[in-house]
């Protein structure tokens, strides 16, 4: 299952939609905060009845700029950026 994790300095959450995660992060973003939205995969183990979110490194970093939030792609460990589809 694909999930979108979002967080700011004081808030965090999980949603099933990238745009909804970005909107929610923007709503909670303070003037000097940075927001992060990242795709995660849900890993479940039925043997031990546990689950975990596996971060993919695909997502966005948002910061305040000129009265709006500017989103930049997260860089992966290989230095390549992932771009959001229009």
C-alpha positions as CSV (number, residue, x, y, z in Angstrom):
1,X,0.0,0.0,0.0
2,X,1.3,3.5,-0.9
3,X,1.0,6.2,1.7
4,X,2.1,9.9,1.8
5,X,3.8,11.0,5.1
6,X,3.9,14.7,5.8
7,X,5.4,16.7,8.6
8,X,6.3,20.2,9.8
9,X,8.1,21.3,12.9
10,X,4.9,20.8,15.1
11,X,2.6,18.5,13.1
12,X,2.7,15.3,11.2
13,X,0.3,13.0,9.4
14,X,-0.4,10.3,6.9
15,X,-2.7,10.3,3.9
16,X,-3.4,8.3,0.8
17,X,-3.0,11.2,-1.6
18,X,0.1,13.3,-2.5
19,X,-1.9,16.6,-3.1
20,X,-3.8,16.1,0.1
21,X,-0.5,15.6,2.0
22,X,1.0,18.8,0.5
23,X,-2.2,20.8,1.3
24,X,-2.3,19.6,4.9
25,X,1.4,20.3,5.4
26,X,0.9,23.8,4.0
27,X,-2.0,24.4,6.4
28,X,0.3,23.5,9.4
29,X,3.5,25.2,8.1
30,X,4.7,28.1,10.2
31,X,6.6,31.1,8.8
32,X,10.0,29.7,9.5
33,X,9.2,26.0,9.2
34,X,10.0,23.5,6.5
35,X,7.5,20.9,5.4
36,X,8.3,17.4,4.1
37,X,6.0,15.2,2.1
38,X,7.3,11.7,1.3
39,X,6.0,8.6,-0.4
40,X,6.1,5.6,1.9
41,X,5.2,1.9,1.5
42,X,3.3,0.1,4.1
43,X,5.0,-3.1,5.1
44,X,2.9,-5.6,7.1
45,X,3.9,-8.8,8.8
46,X,1.1,-11.2,9.6
47,X,3.5,-13.6,11.4
48,X,4.3,-11.0,14.1
49,X,1.2,-8.8,13.6
50,X,3.3,-5.6,13.0
51,X,3.4,-3.0,10.3
52,X,5.9,-0.3,9.4
53,X,6.2,2.6,6.9
54,X,9.1,2.3,4.6
55,X,10.2,5.7,3.4
56,X,11.1,5.8,-0.4
57,X,13.0,9.2,-0.6
58,X,10.5,10.3,-3.2
59,X,8.7,13.5,-2.3
60,X,8.9,17.2,-1.6
61,X,10.3,19.8,0.7
62,X,8.2,23.0,1.2
63,X,9.3,26.4,2.5
64,X,7.7,29.8,2.7
65,X,8.7,32.2,-0.1
66,X,7.0,35.4,-1.2
67,X,3.8,34.7,0.7
68,X,3.4,31.2,-0.7
69,X,4.8,27.7,-0.2
70,X,7.5,26.7,-2.7
71,X,7.9,22.9,-3.2
72,X,11.2,21.4,-4.3
73,X,11.8,17.7,-5.0
74,X,13.6,15.6,-2.5
75,X,17.0,14.4,-3.7
76,X,17.6,10.6,-3.5
77,X,20.7,9.1,-2.2
78,X,22.1,9.0,-5.7
79,X,21.7,12.7,-6.1
80,X,18.8,12.5,-8.6
81,X,15.6,14.4,-8.0
82,X,12.1,13.0,-8.5
83,X,9.7,15.4,-10.1
84,X,6.0,15.6,-9.5
85,X,3.7,14.7,-12.4
86,X,1.4,17.4,-13.6
